[in-house]
Amino acid sequence: FPYEISHTIQWGRDLFDGLYNRRPTQFNAFREAMSSMNTSEYADSLIKTFGEDASIDAANEISQDYSDIIEEENCLGNQSRTEILREASLKWAAQLAKKLFDENIRALLSQHPKDSFDDEGQPFWAGTRKVPKPLVFRAKMQRIDGTIEDSVNQHLIEFVRFGARLRMENFLSDSFGNDSTFLSDVTEESAETALLKVFSAAEDGNHSCIANQHENNSIRLRVVKTLTSLCARNSTKLNPIEFEKDDDSNGHVAFITAASNLRAICYGISPVDGMETRRVAGRIVPAMITTTGFVSALSCIEMIKLLQNRSLNLYRNAFINLALPFFAFTAPLPPEGRRGLGGEAYTIWDRIIIKESEKSSSAGGLTLRKFIKRIEKKTRGHSSISTEVCSISFGPYMLYANFLHEGDDSLLDTSIIALVKEALISDDDNLDLDDDMHALNIENLADVEKQELRLIDQKPFIDLSVSVEDLSTNEEVELPPVRFVKWNQGIRYNVTFICRHHSEV
């Protein structure tokens, strides 16, 4: 529910991309797919990609685009293909205007009347939710110049003019070259005529019958039925349009301005001119890039301080807002403490480091059993509290849980690295695990999975999440991240606990 003009401008920009870029691209994909699959297969791919409701909408859009192509290609009589396409595009744009700014608004008010309440018993139309009103196109003799109705009429005419023009440019082939812009021009008079026909037409009474008929059909069947009659493989390829804000002659900003202002009037928001639309719609991406560049530069400055071993009091946090503009810099705060074993606090910078010995490495790697013993020994020596390891995880993967694996000798005698690798590809049906050696056979794995395993081999350490139970209180506590460091360069390491050093943060 929009309450600022920027909301409606962004809505208009999304509408432009959906109608004139996404839909032609979608039709071209359907056209190409029909050369290698049948309609049922394509319907299954649509449902899998977009979901059930969105696949029906996509099928209807493809069907409508195909119908317009057939109408253009099968033109008869004295009318040229361009004239047929212009009439079809005008009708399409006028029907779209009625749907967006009249029918959809009436449907919304029918679902949520002006005096309705939400699920919590509060007025539905309150706060930033403004009650919308449907828009109607009126003939010249029924409106007064300078009134809001006159403004609505003018915006509707602009919407249909530029909407129909862009629709024609989607369908005009590349053979027209630069003449496509001239051929696609639409006059105000033709747009007004199309609007009068659509808005003055009687309501179609067959919608409910069609809806009831669809209720008895499955989603897949409806999609297949919609696409079955189409023979898109031999049809014309459509031309997707990329938004260009700096060319006034292409009608892009004019269409978004008309669409945005019509939606704004529906919700009682003051409309704006094309310059403001260009400013808001045209700066969405550049503003993001500018902010990203600013943040990257500030991060590089802090990295230089780190490389120069500057003292902590020279580092800064930055808070910026380029739109205001606002810039503020503060000294970094100490990290937030978390409650650990025995009530002691630790921070996100703390690690329990367990380093693999040369002997363990030559024997195939530090086993899970020895890993657990060293954690329990370390926590007991650090806090004089008897503990038992409850669980060990690597990211989202559970490697060990005492209530499941306490007596599983096969698992306990497996190396930590082997368990991590097995977890990474545990969902692969081609996984072959030798029970005796507990070695992974990765010959049949996908390239992505092979790459993940190679990264594990290349990294000098892995971080694990470990929780232990305080046996004196039966309380389960999560330890700081446990960093398992592989044997490196023949140096023997012992279990080490890293304490906090704020000067190194």
Summary of the structure (lengths in Angstrom):
residues: 505
radius of gyration: 32.9
end to end distance: 44.7
largest distance: 97.6
contacts: 1396
relative contact order: 0.10
helix: 54%
strand: 12%
